[in-house]
Amino acid sequence: PSFARYLSDHAELTLPRLLENPPPRMRGLDVGYCGLAVLCKLSFDRAGLPGLRALMSAGQDPSAIVRAAAQAFRVTPAELDSMWRKEAAHAVQSPR
C-alpha cells in the first residue's frame, strides 16, 4: 500500500498525531518514516535549506517540530497539516 492511500483511508491521522504516536509498520509500509519524509521534502521545497535546517533543529518533541515547520512556512499548524496531506497525496509510492 502507498502512503498516500493510507492517509486517504485514515483521515483521522494528522501530522501531530503521526509524530506523537506513529502507526505500526504494515505490509512493508512504514507510515512514520513516510510521513517524516514528506515533511522533509515539503520543508525543502517550500523554504529551502534554511527550512530544512529549522525542521532538523526542532528536536524530537512533536509540538516543537510542528511549530518549527509552521513558522518556516509562515502558516498555522492547521494549514501545515493540510499542506502535508496534499504533498502526501502526490506520493506515488512509499520510500524504501
C-alpha positions in Angstrom: 0.0 0.0 0.0 1.2 3.5 -0.6 1.5 6.2 2.0 -1.0 8.4 0.1 -3.6 5.6 0.1 -3.0 5.1 3.8 -3.7 8.7 4.6 -6.7 8.7 2.4 -8.1 5.7 4.3 -7.2 7.2 7.7 -8.5 10.8 7.7 -8.0 11.0 11.5 -4.2 10.8 11.2 -2.8 14.3 11.4 0.8 15.3 11.3 0.9 15.9 15.1 -0.7 12.5 15.8 1.8 10.8 13.4 4.7 12.5 15.3 3.4 11.6 18.7 2.4 8.0 18.0 3.2 6.6 14.5 1.2 3.7 13.4 2.9 0.3 13.3 4.6 -0.8 10.1 2.1 -2.6 7.9 2.9 -4.8 4.9 6.1 -3.0 4.2 4.7 0.5 4.7 6.3 2.5 7.5 3.8 5.3 7.9 6.0 7.2 10.4 9.0 7.2 8.1 7.0 8.2 5.1 5.2 11.0 7.0 8.5 12.5 8.1 10.0 12.1 4.6 7.0 14.0 3.2 7.5 16.7 5.8 11.3 17.0 5.0 10.5 17.2 1.2 7.9 19.8 1.9 10.3 21.8 4.1 13.0 21.8 1.4 10.5 22.6 -1.4 8.9 25.5 0.5 11.7 27.0 2.5 14.9 25.6 1.0 17.9 24.6 3.1 17.0 27.1 5.9 13.6 25.5 6.3 15.1 22.0 6.4 17.6 23.2 9.0 14.9 24.7 11.1 13.0 21.4 11.0 16.1 19.4 11.9 16.9 21.8 14.7 13.5 21.4 16.3 14.4 18.3 18.2 12.2 15.3 18.9 9.2 17.0 20.6 6.3 16.7 18.2 4.8 20.1 19.0 8.2 21.7 18.5 8.5 20.1 15.1 5.1 21.3 14.1 5.8 24.8 15.3 9.2 25.0 13.6 7.7 23.8 10.3 4.7 26.1 10.5 7.0 29.1 11.3 9.3 28.3 8.4 6.4 28.2 6.0 4.6 31.2 7.7 1.4 29.2 8.2 -0.7 28.0 11.1 -0.2 24.4 12.3 -3.7 23.5 10.8 -2.5 24.9 7.4 0.7 22.9 7.8 -1.3 19.7 8.3 -3.3 20.4 5.2 -0.2 21.1 3.1 1.4 17.9 4.4 -1.6 15.9 3.4 -1.7 17.4 -0.1 2.0 16.7 -0.5 1.5 13.1 0.6 -1.3 12.7 -1.8 1.2 13.2 -4.6 3.4 10.4 -3.3 3.0 7.6 -5.7 4.8 5.0 -3.6 6.4 4.9 -0.2 10.2 5.3 0.0 12.2 2.2 0.8 
